[in-house]
């Protein structure tokens, strides 16, 4: 029998996987359409869906909070 990988990762696991802060993960979920589902008080994401979102430029279209040098 084939094993399916339906495990959902927490926001902590996603931020470690992507190398960003947890605040960034929450901002991407809230404002930029990063795939995630609410399970009680926690956000959970499938790694494959997040990776696909990054591949199509979901994270690249996000503007950082840094202010440009004058």
PLY file of the C-alpha trace (Angstrom):
ply
format ascii 1.0
element vertex 70
property float x
property float y
property float z
element edge 69
property int vertex1
property int vertex2
end_header
0.00 0.00 0.00
1.39 3.41 -0.97
1.98 5.86 1.83
0.48 9.31 1.33
2.09 12.41 2.75
-0.90 14.34 4.09
0.96 15.72 7.09
0.42 19.42 7.55
3.23 21.59 8.84
2.87 24.25 11.52
3.80 27.89 10.97
7.03 27.22 12.92
7.93 24.35 10.60
7.10 26.39 7.48
9.22 29.35 8.63
12.19 27.01 9.25
11.64 25.35 5.86
11.55 28.68 4.02
14.10 30.52 6.17
11.78 33.38 7.13
10.25 34.63 10.37
6.93 33.42 11.72
5.58 36.97 11.30
6.41 36.74 7.59
4.60 33.40 7.28
1.48 34.86 8.94
1.65 37.95 6.69
1.96 35.77 3.58
-1.06 33.72 4.68
-3.14 36.81 5.49
-2.24 39.15 2.65
-0.52 37.19 -0.12
-2.45 33.97 -0.50
0.04 31.46 0.86
-1.88 28.16 1.07
-2.82 27.33 4.66
-5.77 26.03 6.65
-6.84 26.99 10.11
-7.04 24.08 12.55
-8.40 25.52 15.77
-6.06 28.37 16.67
-3.21 27.10 14.49
-2.38 27.55 10.82
-1.28 24.39 9.00
0.10 24.02 5.48
1.10 21.17 3.23
4.77 21.49 2.32
4.10 20.60 -1.31
1.47 23.37 -1.64
3.75 25.97 -0.05
6.65 24.91 -2.29
4.39 25.21 -5.37
3.24 28.68 -4.20
6.88 29.77 -3.88
7.75 28.25 -7.30
5.08 30.31 -9.08
6.35 33.49 -7.44
3.99 33.85 -4.49
6.80 34.90 -2.17
8.63 36.93 -4.82
5.73 39.34 -5.31
5.80 40.33 -1.64
7.17 43.78 -0.89
9.44 43.93 2.14
8.98 46.37 4.99
12.43 47.83 4.42
12.58 51.47 3.40
14.80 52.35 0.43
17.96 54.40 1.03
17.69 58.03 0.00
0 1
1 2
2 3
3 4
4 5
5 6
6 7
7 8
8 9
9 10
10 11
11 12
12 13
13 14
14 15
15 16
16 17
17 18
18 19
19 20
20 21
21 22
22 23
23 24
24 25
25 26
26 27
27 28
28 29
29 30
30 31
31 32
32 33
33 34
34 35
35 36
36 37
37 38
38 39
39 40
40 41
41 42
42 43
43 44
44 45
45 46
46 47
47 48
48 49
49 50
50 51
51 52
52 53
53 54
54 55
55 56
56 57
57 58
58 59
59 60
60 61
61 62
62 63
63 64
64 65
65 66
66 67
67 68
68 69
